[in-house]
Amino acid sequence: MLISVFNGEKLDIDPSVWLIKLEKELTARGYSPRTIKLYLYHNKRLLEFFKNNADIGYMGLSVSFSE
């Protein structure tokens, strides 16, 4: 399982990089501009949730966000 590779390691995630990569991937796959906008919005909200609730983590991972 991939999660076990990190074994409590703190991950540093830059949300802007994640969203830029997501936008490029969705554009390359031919998604409509409206769909891309909605995907980016909801992914940004998910990242903000974990940023504001870092103590919750995800599947045992400790997540931090660089700003």
C-alpha positions as CSV (number, residue, x, y, z in Angstrom):
1,M,0.0,0.0,0.0
2,L,1.4,3.4,-1.0
3,I,0.3,5.1,2.2
4,S,2.6,2.8,4.3
5,V,5.6,4.2,2.4
6,F,5.2,7.5,4.2
7,N,4.7,5.9,7.6
8,G,4.0,9.0,9.6
9,E,6.2,11.3,7.5
10,K,5.0,14.9,7.2
11,L,4.1,15.8,3.7
12,D,4.5,19.4,2.4
13,I,1.9,20.3,-0.2
14,D,1.9,23.6,-2.2
15,P,-1.8,23.9,-3.2
16,S,-1.1,26.2,-6.2
17,V,1.2,23.6,-7.8
18,W,-1.4,20.9,-7.4
19,L,-4.2,23.1,-8.9
20,I,-2.0,24.1,-11.9
21,K,-1.2,20.5,-12.6
22,L,-4.8,19.6,-12.3
23,E,-5.9,22.4,-14.7
24,K,-3.3,21.3,-17.3
25,E,-4.5,17.6,-17.1
26,L,-8.2,18.5,-17.4
27,T,-7.4,20.8,-20.4
28,A,-5.4,18.1,-22.1
29,R,-8.2,15.6,-21.6
30,G,-10.6,18.0,-23.4
31,Y,-12.9,19.0,-20.4
32,S,-15.1,22.0,-20.9
33,P,-14.0,25.4,-19.3
34,R,-17.0,25.2,-16.9
35,T,-16.1,21.7,-15.8
36,I,-12.5,22.7,-15.3
37,K,-13.6,25.7,-13.2
38,L,-15.8,23.5,-11.0
39,Y,-13.1,20.8,-10.5
40,L,-10.5,23.5,-9.5
41,Y,-13.0,25.1,-7.1
42,H,-13.9,21.9,-5.3
43,N,-10.3,20.7,-5.2
44,K,-9.2,24.1,-3.7
45,R,-11.9,23.7,-1.1
46,L,-10.7,20.2,-0.2
47,L,-7.1,21.5,0.2
48,E,-8.3,24.4,2.3
49,F,-10.3,22.0,4.5
50,F,-7.1,19.9,5.2
51,K,-5.1,23.1,5.7
52,N,-7.6,24.3,8.3
53,N,-8.0,20.8,9.9
54,A,-4.4,19.6,9.7
55,D,-4.9,17.6,12.9
56,I,-7.4,15.3,11.1
57,G,-4.9,14.1,8.5
58,Y,-5.9,11.8,5.7
59,M,-5.6,8.0,6.1
60,G,-3.0,8.3,8.7
61,L,-0.9,11.0,6.9
62,S,0.1,14.2,8.5
63,V,-0.3,17.0,5.9
64,S,1.1,20.5,6.0
65,F,0.8,23.3,3.5
66,S,3.5,25.7,2.4
67,E,2.5,29.3,1.7
